[in-house]
Amino acid sequence: MAPMSSRERMMIALENGRPDRLPCQVHSWMDYYLNHYLGGIDSWEAYRKFDMDFAMYGAPRYAYSDKSMAQWQAKRQDLGVNEQGDQCWTTTIVTPRGELHIQGRTNEYTSWETEPIVKDERDFELWNTHVPIPESADMTPLKEMKERLGDRGIVRSYAFSFGQGSPWQSFCVLVGTESAIMMALTQPDFTHYALDEILKKTLMVAGMWEEMPVDVLETGGGAGSSTVISPALFREFCLPYDQKQNAAFHELGLKVVCHLCGGIMPMLDLVLETGADGLETMTPPSMGGDCDLREVSRRIGDKLFFIGGFDQCGGFENGTPAKARELVFECFKSTKDHAGYICSPSDHFFHGNPENIQAFADAARECTY
């Protein structure tokens, strides 16, 4: 029998089936790694270099009206470099009813905010009234990506939101995670109102997604993991909103993966209740999560596919080819009897000998069902 194509292999896993062998991907390629370890090649070339199954991330091309953009004037100011070597910046958003302010930092690895855009209910109303929402969504970038990809893998995208892919995650980005938790506890009515307004915007844009050519859509976010909030808070402030948006995405024919980069073990039944088709990133304890991949597979592997589970710190950044190989086989043995599974690092990585990545890809080819 001829071997399956990468696309066939990954799509069978996403249907919770068993392909010819274990599919593998990375949790996206970081520019830092591509530039410092792979000579500046792009993600396409990196997947090709290691003969890995491709998981390419893309999004529609959104268009905004001139009116909405005129009511959201962003003015960024560089504040120089701090003693840690981070580039500091501040942005002022000018709206017809007042200003909003954000501060953040950028280094060679990533960018992050040190002052969120929303500090109180007044700020949220400014944001809610004036934040630009697309008036149309052009699927051309995704169609071109899928055509270029062919049978080499899958196309991924994400819900239109303001954080990662679900209302709670977006709320945490807008106000800050600690503030979001405090508001949920002390201002539950306002928190529900804010989550509902975020959801309305997500669903409004989803209504523009006619024939969206993606294989899996990412929702969720680490702010919903058990290392951030309790199952009780998830049930009240994540579950009802995820259920509504996942149902809408299913009506569009889209397959949904819930992204919880953190603790998941107390959340497994709740993830099932969201109506998601799959779960990632299956972060192991060695990476700060709590995923027991074998136990998760036993409990819910017949209901959800999984992506992730590989310890990129132990296997890539601080590992050896032998260690990377060992970790791949551990992941395979933990899932092969119960779940459709794509082996992937449980998060981004920035360092590591390319030989470790090659060993990761080579080991996956040896894991046959």
C-alpha positions in Angstrom: 0.0 0.0 0.0 1.3 3.4 -0.9 2.0 5.8 2.0 -0.6 8.4 2.7 0.0 12.1 1.8 0.6 14.4 4.7 -2.9 15.9 4.1 -4.6 12.5 4.2 -2.7 11.6 7.3 -3.5 14.8 9.2 -7.1 14.9 8.1 -7.7 11.3 9.3 -6.2 12.4 12.7 -8.6 15.4 12.8 -11.5 12.9 12.2 -10.2 11.0 15.3 -9.0 8.1 13.1 -5.7 6.3 12.7 -3.7 7.1 9.6 -0.7 5.1 8.3 1.7 6.6 10.9 1.9 9.4 13.4 1.6 12.9 11.8 3.7 15.7 13.2 3.9 19.4 13.0 5.3 22.3 15.0 3.3 24.9 16.9 4.3 27.4 14.2 7.8 28.4 13.4 9.2 31.4 15.2 11.2 34.0 13.2 13.9 34.0 15.8 14.5 30.2 15.3 14.3 30.5 11.5 16.8 33.4 11.5 19.3 32.1 14.1 19.3 28.4 13.5 18.0 27.8 9.9 19.7 30.5 7.9 16.6 32.7 7.5 14.4 30.3 5.6 10.6 30.7 5.9 8.1 28.3 7.4 7.5 26.5 4.1 11.1 25.7 3.7 11.5 24.7 7.3 8.7 22.1 7.0 10.3 20.9 3.8 13.8 20.7 5.3 12.7 18.3 8.0 10.2 16.4 5.8 7.5 17.1 8.3 3.7 17.3 7.8 2.8 21.0 7.1 0.4 22.9 9.4 0.2 26.4 7.9 -1.6 29.3 9.6 -3.5 32.0 7.7 -6.4 34.3 7.9 -8.8 36.1 5.6 -8.0 39.6 4.3 -10.3 41.9 6.1 -11.4 45.3 4.8 -12.5 48.1 7.1 -14.6 51.2 6.2 -12.9 54.6 6.1 -15.4 55.8 8.7 -14.5 53.2 11.3 -10.8 53.7 10.8 -11.3 57.5 11.2 -12.8 56.9 14.6 -9.9 54.8 15.7 -6.7 56.8 15.2 -3.7 55.0 16.7 -0.6 57.1 17.5 2.4 55.1 18.6 5.5 56.7 20.3 8.8 54.9 20.9 10.1 55.3 24.4 13.6 54.0 23.9 15.4 50.9 25.1 15.3 49.9 28.8 18.0 48.3 30.9 16.9 44.8 29.8 17.3 45.8 26.2 13.6 45.9 25.4 12.2 48.5 23.1 9.5 50.3 25.0 6.5 52.0 23.4 3.2 53.6 24.1 0.1 53.9 21.8 -2.7 56.4 22.2 -6.0 55.6 20.5 -8.0 58.7 19.7 -11.8 58.2 19.3 -14.6 60.7 19.0 -15.5 60.3 22.7 -12.1 60.0 24.3 -8.7 58.4 24.3 -7.4 54.9 25.2 -3.8 54.1 26.1 -1.6 51.0 25.7 2.0 50.5 26.7 4.2 47.6 25.8 7.7 46.2 25.0 9.3 44.4 22.2 12.5 42.3 22.1 14.0 39.9 19.6 11.7 37.1 20.6 8.2 38.7 20.9 6.1 41.8 21.8 3.9 42.2 24.9 1.7 44.8 26.6 2.6 46.2 30.0 -0.5 48.4 30.2 -3.8 47.0 28.8 -6.1 49.1 26.7 -9.1 48.8 29.0 -8.8 49.8 32.7 -12.4 50.3 33.6 -16.0 50.2 32.4 -15.6 53.7 30.7 -12.7 52.4 28.7 -14.6 49.3 27.7 -17.5 51.4 26.4 -15.0 53.5 24.3 -13.4 50.4 22.9 -16.8 48.6 22.4 -18.2 51.6 20.5 -15.3 52.5 18.3 -13.0 49.4 17.8 -13.0 48.8 14.0 -14.9 45.7 12.8 -14.4 44.4 9.2 -17.0 45.1 6.6 -15.9 42.3 4.4 -13.6 39.2 4.5 -11.7 38.1 1.4 -10.8 34.4 1.4 -8.1 34.8 -1.3 -5.1 34.5 1.0 -6.4 31.2 2.5 -7.4 29.8 -1.0 -3.9 30.6 -2.3 -2.3 29.0 0.8 -4.4 25.9 0.4 -3.6 25.7 -3.3 0.1 26.1 -2.7 0.0 23.5 0.1 -1.7 20.8 -2.0 -1.4 17.4 -0.3 1.5 18.4 2.0 -0.7 19.2 5.0 -3.5 21.4 6.5 -4.5 25.0 6.7 -5.3 26.4 10.1 -6.9 29.7 11.1 -8.5 31.2 14.2 -11.7 32.9 15.3 -11.8 36.7 14.7 -11.4 38.1 18.2 -9.2 40.4 20.2 -7.0 38.0 22.0 -6.6 34.4 20.9 -9.9 32.9 19.9 -12.6 33.0 22.6 -14.3 35.8 24.4 -12.7 35.1 27.8 -9.2 35.2 26.3 -10.0 38.4 24.5 -11.3 40.0 27.7 -8.1 39.0 29.5 -6.1 40.6 26.8 -8.2 43.8 26.8 -8.1 44.3 30.6 -5.2 42.2 31.8 -5.6 38.6 33.2 -5.6 39.5 36.9 -8.0 42.4 36.4 -10.3 40.1 34.4 -10.4 37.5 37.2 -11.1 40.2 39.8 -13.9 41.7 37.6 -15.4 38.2 37.2 -15.5 37.8 41.0 -16.6 41.4 41.9 -18.4 42.6 38.8 -19.9 39.5 37.2 -22.7 41.4 35.4 -20.2 43.7 33.7 -18.0 40.8 32.8 -20.9 38.9 31.2 -21.9 42.1 29.3 -18.3 42.5 28.1 -18.0 38.9 27.0 -21.3 39.1 25.2 -20.2 42.2 23.3 -17.0 40.5 22.3 -18.9 37.4 21.1 -21.3 39.6 19.0 -18.3 41.0 17.1 -16.8 37.5 16.6 -20.1 36.2 15.3 -20.6 39.2 13.1 -17.3 38.6 11.3 -18.0 34.8 11.1 -21.1 35.7 9.1 -18.7 37.0 6.4 -16.9 33.6 6.2 -18.6 32.1 3.2 -16.8 28.9 2.2 -13.8 29.5 4.4 -11.1 27.1 3.1 -9.5 26.0 6.3 -9.2 22.5 7.9 -9.3 23.5 11.6 -10.2 26.7 13.4 -8.5 27.6 16.7 -10.5 28.9 19.7 -9.9 29.1 23.4 -6.7 30.5 24.9 -4.4 29.9 27.9 -6.4 32.2 30.1 -9.0 29.5 30.2 -6.7 26.9 31.5 -6.7 25.5 35.1 -3.4 27.1 35.8 -5.2 30.5 35.4 -8.8 30.0 36.4 -10.9 27.5 38.3 -13.4 25.1 36.6 -16.2 27.1 38.3 -15.0 30.3 36.5 -14.6 28.4 33.3 -18.2 27.1 33.5 -19.6 30.6 34.1 -17.3 32.9 31.9 -16.0 30.6 29.2 -18.4 27.8 28.5 -21.6 29.6 27.4 -19.7 31.8 25.0 -17.6 29.0 23.6 -20.7 26.9 23.1 -22.4 29.7 21.0 -19.4 30.4 18.8 -18.5 26.8 18.3 -22.1 26.1 17.2 -21.8 29.0 14.7 -18.5 27.7 13.4 -19.9 24.2 13.0 -22.8 25.6 11.0 -20.2 27.0 8.6 -18.7 23.5 8.3 -15.6 24.3 10.3 -13.8 22.0 12.6 -12.8 23.6 16.0 -9.8 22.9 18.2 -9.9 24.3 21.7 -6.4 25.8 22.5 -5.7 25.6 26.3 -1.9 26.1 26.7 -1.7 25.4 30.4 -3.5 23.1 32.9 -6.3 21.0 31.4 -7.0 18.0 33.6 -9.8 19.6 35.6 -11.2 21.1 32.4 -11.7 18.0 30.2 -15.4 17.6 30.7 -15.9 21.3 30.2 -14.0 21.3 26.9 -16.4 18.5 25.8 -19.3 20.7 26.7 -18.0 23.5 24.5 -18.7 21.4 21.5 -15.1 21.5 20.3 -13.8 18.8 18.0 -10.3 18.7 19.4 -8.0 19.9 22.1 -4.5 21.4 22.2 -1.7 22.0 23.4 -1.6 19.1 25.8 1.2 20.8 27.8 3.1 18.3 30.0 4.1 19.0 33.6 7.7 19.5 32.5 6.5 22.6 30.6 4.3 24.0 33.3 1.1 22.3 32.4 -0.5 19.2 33.9 -1.4 17.0 30.9 -1.2 13.3 31.5 -1.5 12.4 27.8 -2.2 8.7 28.5 -5.0 9.5 31.0 -6.5 12.2 28.8 -6.6 9.7 25.9 -8.2 7.1 28.0 -10.9 9.5 29.3 -11.9 11.5 26.2 -9.8 10.2 23.3 -12.9 8.8 21.6 -14.5 12.2 21.6 -11.7 14.7 20.8 -8.6 14.7 18.6 -5.4 16.0 20.2 -2.6 18.2 18.9 0.6 18.8 21.0 2.0 17.0 24.0 5.7 17.1 23.0 8.0 18.8 25.5 9.9 21.3 23.3 12.2 22.4 26.1 13.3 18.9 27.0 13.2 17.6 23.4 14.4 20.6 21.3 15.9 23.4 23.3 17.8 21.4 26.0 17.6 17.9 24.4 19.4 15.6 22.1 18.3 13.6 19.1 17.9 10.5 21.3 15.8 12.5 23.8 13.6 14.0 21.1 13.0 10.5 19.7 12.2 9.1 23.1 9.6 11.8 23.8 7.9 11.2 20.4 7.5 7.5 21.1 6.1 8.3 24.6 3.4 10.6 23.0 2.6 7.9 20.4 2.2 5.1 23.0 0.0 7.3 25.1 -2.5 8.1 22.4 -2.4 5.3 19.8 -5.2 3.2 21.3 -7.7 5.9 22.0 -7.3 9.2 20.1 -6.7 10.8 16.8 -3.4 12.6 17.4 -1.0 15.0 15.7 2.3 15.1 17.6 3.5 18.7 18.1 5.5 20.8 20.5 3.2 22.1 23.2 4.2 25.7 22.5 6.7 27.9 20.6 10.4 27.2 20.8 13.3 29.6 20.1 16.4 27.5 20.5 17.7 24.0 19.9 19.9 22.0 17.6 18.2 21.3 14.3 19.3 17.7 14.7 16.8 17.4 17.5 14.0 18.6 15.2 15.1 16.1 12.5 15.0 13.3 15.1 11.5 14.4 16.1 10.3 14.2 12.5 12.1 10.9 11.8 10.7 9.3 14.9 7.2 10.2 13.9 7.6 8.3 10.6 8.6 5.2 12.6 5.4 5.4 14.7 3.0 3.3 12.6 -0.5 2.3 13.5 
